[in-house]
Amino acid sequence: MTKRRKPIPRFGTEGQERAFWESMGQDSTGFVDWGGAQRVTLPNLKRSTKTISLRLPQHLLDAVKAAANARDVPYQSLIKVWLQEKVGT
C-alpha cells in the first residue's frame, strides 16, 4: 500500500522554500518518496573553495597543529571548522 504524500507548497522565493525545508528538520518523508532515489555523480562539478595565504605567528600555528593532532584531523581542516563556527554559516 502506497503512503499518501503531502503536496509540496508553492514558494514565492528561494528563501521561503529554504525556510520551509529547514523547519522540517531532517524528515522530508511526508512530502517525498525517497524509496526510488538513486545516487548521482557530478563529475564536472567545480570546487567552490578558494586558496588563500595566511600569515600566523609560529606559536599560534604550533598550537593549532597540536589541537588538530589531538583530534586526529589535518590542521587546515580544523582551521576551516573553527572559522565556520565563529562566522556562523
C-alpha positions in Angstrom: 0.0 0.0 0.0 1.4 3.4 -1.0 1.6 6.0 1.7 -0.2 9.2 0.7 2.3 12.1 0.5 1.5 15.7 1.4 1.7 18.2 -1.5 4.8 20.4 -1.6 3.6 24.0 -1.3 4.5 26.6 -3.9 7.0 29.2 -2.8 7.4 32.8 -3.9 11.1 32.9 -3.2 14.0 30.6 -2.7 14.3 32.0 0.9 10.7 30.9 1.6 11.5 27.4 0.3 14.7 27.2 2.3 12.8 28.3 5.5 10.1 25.6 4.8 12.6 22.7 4.4 14.7 23.9 7.3 11.6 23.9 9.6 11.1 20.2 8.6 14.4 19.3 10.3 15.7 16.0 8.8 12.4 14.5 7.9 11.0 15.2 4.4 9.4 11.7 4.1 5.9 13.2 4.4 6.5 15.0 1.1 9.0 13.0 -0.9 9.2 9.2 -1.5 12.9 8.6 -1.2 12.5 4.8 -1.8 13.2 5.2 -5.5 16.0 7.7 -5.1 19.3 7.0 -6.9 22.8 8.3 -6.1 24.2 10.7 -8.7 27.7 11.7 -9.5 28.6 15.2 -10.8 32.0 14.7 -12.5 32.2 18.2 -13.9 31.4 20.0 -10.6 34.0 22.7 -9.9 35.4 23.2 -6.4 33.8 26.1 -4.6 36.9 26.8 -2.4 39.4 29.5 -2.9 43.1 29.1 -1.9 44.4 31.9 0.4 47.7 32.7 2.0 47.5 33.5 5.8 50.4 34.5 7.9 50.3 33.3 11.5 52.7 33.7 14.4 54.7 30.4 14.8 53.4 29.9 18.3 49.8 30.1 17.1 50.4 27.7 14.2 52.0 25.3 16.6 49.0 25.5 18.9 46.6 24.9 16.1 48.7 21.9 14.9 48.7 20.4 18.4 45.0 20.8 18.7 44.5 19.2 15.3 46.8 16.3 16.2 44.9 15.7 19.4 41.7 15.4 17.3 43.4 13.4 14.6 42.5 15.8 11.8 44.5 17.9 9.4 45.2 21.3 10.9 43.9 23.1 7.8 40.6 21.3 8.2 40.4 22.3 11.9 41.1 25.9 11.0 38.2 25.8 8.5 35.8 24.2 11.1 36.8 26.9 13.7 36.3 29.7 11.2 32.9 28.4 10.1 31.8 28.0 13.8 32.9 31.6 14.5 31.3 33.1 11.4 28.2 31.0 12.0 27.4 29.9 8.5 
